[in-house]
Amino acid sequence: MVRIKRAYEAASASDGCRVLVDRLWPRGVSKESADLDEWLKEIAPSPKLRTWWKHDPKRMDEFTVRYRAELDGTTETQAAVVQLRALAAAGVTTLVYGAKDPRVNHARVLAEYLQEK
């Protein structure tokens, strides 16, 4: 099972394995309060894609297509996908992200991608 949760929300035992899936560390979040098991920077959208998107809800559909292409693309990204799949197969895995909007963020796209594969 794959869930998503903002880095600014308190960690809980029900989160299972907590994995930060952002390329940048969330501002104002300490390592202790984040309570992470992993930080997979390489699975986050590329800087170029993130800059183009700007978390614009109008670009969400196109962003989803482009981000999924990135997830299918590089060897580094593929290795991170395999690692996340293994974590999810072992139990509850929570993808931790820093974006404000729970619907307009890459973690949601990533969670759907992982559940489909």
N, C-alpha and C positions, 0 to 999 in steps of 0.2 A: 504494500500500500504506500502510495506517495501522496504527501500533503504539502501545502505551502504555508509559510508563515512569515510575517514581517520580522525583521531583526529587532525592531523596537518593542515587540511583544515579549512578555516573560516566557522563558523556557519552561516546559513542563515535562513530567515523566512520560506523558502520553505522546510526546513528539517522537520518541524512539531515537533513531540516529539523526542528528541535526547537521545539515550540510549547507554551508554558505555557497551560493551559486552566483555571486556578484564578482566582478573583476576588481572592484574597489571596496575597501572596508567601509561599512556604514558609519557615518559621522556620529560621534557621541556615544557609540556603543563600546563598552569595554569587553575585553576578551573573556572576562569572568562572567559577565551578564549574558554574553552571546551563547556561552555553554555549547560550543561547536565540537563535533567529532571530526569534521573535515572542512576544508576550504578548497573548492574546485574552481579556481579562477578561469581555467581554460575552457570551461563549459559555458561561460557567460558570452553574450553577444560580443562580437568584435568591436573595438573602439569606433571603427568606421560606421558599422551598422547602428550602434547606440547613438552616435552623433547625428546620423540621418534621422532616426526615429524620434528622438527627443520626448519619448513617452506620450506622443500625440495620439489620442484615441482614434482620430481619423485615419491614421497610418497603421493601425493595429493589424488589419488583415494582411497588408503587404509585408509588414514586419514579421508576422508569423511565417509567411512563405519564405522569406529571406533567412530567418533564424533557423528554421528547419533545414534549409539547404546547408547552412553552416554546420549544424549538428551532424549532418550526413557527410560532411566534407573532409576536413583535415584529420590526419592520423592522431594528433594531439587531442582533438575534440572527441574523436571516436573512442579513444582510451578512457576519457572521462565518462562518456556515456556507458561504456562497459562497466566501469567502476560503480556508477550510480545504479545500474541495473542489478548488480550483485548485492549492493546494500539494500535495495528495495526487496529483492528476493529473500533476504535474511530477516526482514521484519519491517515495521513501520519506519519510513524515512521521510523526514521533513526538510523540504527545500527552503532555506532561509534567504530572504531578499530584503533589500533596503527601500525599494520603491514605495511611494505613498498609496497608490491605487491598487487594491487587491485584484482587480480585473485587468488593468492595463499594465502588465509587467511580464517580463520574460520568464519568470519562475512558473507562471501558469501555463505558458506555452510548453516549457520544458516538462512539466508534470504530465500534461496531456501526451506529449511525444513519448515519454517513457512508458506510460500506460498502454499506448497503442502498439509499441514494439515488442 
